[in-house]
Amino acid sequence: MNIQIFGKSKCFDTKKAQRYFKERRIKVQDIDLLRYGMSPGEFDSVLRAVGGIDALINWDSKHEDITLMKYMDNPRAKEDKVFDNPALMKTPIVRNGKKATVGYAPEIWATWE
């Protein structure tokens, strides 16, 4: 099992995800999303696993670009905007190979063990 956790340092759900895997003694690779972002391959893999760009966007954010993105019809334009600005992503993003989850999802992670 090769778990990657993409998160923000001040995100409580990211900390809960890290604690979930630590308690089960599962090794993880923690990646600061705001500092390092995602590679294009990782981004495309996550998009396919979670079902598209709308599942990856943090719609509750107060970021000014979120308001604009609510009115965008072109999913490719949304993808480009989110890839260029990782602060718009909902965290944590947890990857296990080709599988991925967005947000705190211990019920799904339990099936990976």
C-alpha positions in Angstrom: 0.0 0.0 0.0 1.4 3.3 -1.1 -0.6 6.1 0.5 -0.1 9.8 -0.3 -1.8 12.6 1.6 -2.0 15.9 -0.1 -3.1 18.5 2.4 -2.7 21.9 3.9 -0.8 22.4 7.1 -3.6 24.2 8.9 -6.4 21.9 7.7 -8.0 19.9 10.5 -9.3 17.1 8.2 -5.7 16.7 6.9 -4.5 16.2 10.4 -7.3 13.7 11.1 -6.3 11.7 8.0 -2.7 11.7 9.1 -3.7 10.5 12.5 -6.0 7.8 11.0 -3.1 6.1 9.1 -0.6 6.7 11.9 -2.8 4.9 14.4 -3.0 1.9 12.0 0.8 2.0 11.5 0.4 2.5 7.8 3.3 4.5 6.2 2.2 7.6 4.3 3.8 10.2 2.2 2.7 13.7 3.4 2.8 16.4 0.8 2.1 20.0 1.5 -0.4 20.9 -1.3 0.2 24.7 -1.1 3.9 24.4 -1.2 4.5 21.6 -3.7 1.2 21.1 -5.5 0.6 18.1 -7.6 2.3 16.8 -10.8 0.1 16.8 -13.9 0.0 13.0 -13.8 -1.1 12.9 -10.1 -3.7 15.6 -10.8 -5.2 13.6 -13.8 -5.2 10.4 -11.7 -7.1 12.1 -8.9 -9.6 13.6 -11.2 -10.4 10.2 -12.8 -10.6 8.6 -9.3 -13.0 11.1 -7.7 -15.2 11.7 -10.7 -14.2 15.0 -12.1 -13.2 18.5 -11.2 -16.4 19.5 -9.3 -15.6 16.9 -6.6 -12.1 18.3 -6.2 -13.1 22.0 -5.7 -13.7 23.3 -2.2 -17.0 25.1 -2.9 -17.2 26.3 0.7 -14.0 28.4 0.4 -14.2 32.2 0.6 -11.6 32.5 -2.2 -12.6 35.0 -4.9 -12.0 32.5 -7.7 -14.6 30.1 -6.3 -17.3 32.6 -7.0 -16.1 32.9 -10.6 -15.9 29.1 -11.0 -19.5 28.6 -10.1 -20.4 30.2 -13.4 -17.8 28.5 -15.6 -19.3 25.9 -18.0 -16.0 24.6 -19.4 -14.6 21.8 -17.2 -11.2 22.1 -18.8 -10.9 25.7 -17.8 -11.9 24.8 -14.2 -9.2 22.1 -14.2 -6.5 24.5 -15.4 -7.5 27.1 -12.8 -7.5 24.5 -9.9 -4.2 23.0 -11.1 -2.5 26.4 -11.1 -4.0 27.3 -7.7 -4.0 24.3 -5.3 -5.6 26.5 -2.6 -8.9 25.9 -4.4 -8.8 22.1 -3.7 -10.7 20.4 -0.9 -8.3 18.6 1.4 -7.1 16.1 2.3 -6.6 14.3 -1.0 -5.6 10.8 -0.2 -4.2 8.6 -3.0 -3.6 4.8 -3.0 -2.4 3.9 -6.5 -5.2 4.7 -8.9 -7.7 5.1 -6.1 -8.3 8.5 -4.4 -10.6 10.3 -2.0 -11.2 13.9 -1.3 -12.0 15.0 2.2 -12.1 12.9 5.4 -13.3 9.4 4.3 -12.2 6.7 6.8 -15.0 4.4 5.7 -13.3 4.2 2.2 -9.8 4.0 3.6 -10.8 1.0 5.7 -11.5 -0.9 2.5 -7.9 -0.2 1.3 -6.3 -2.1 4.3 
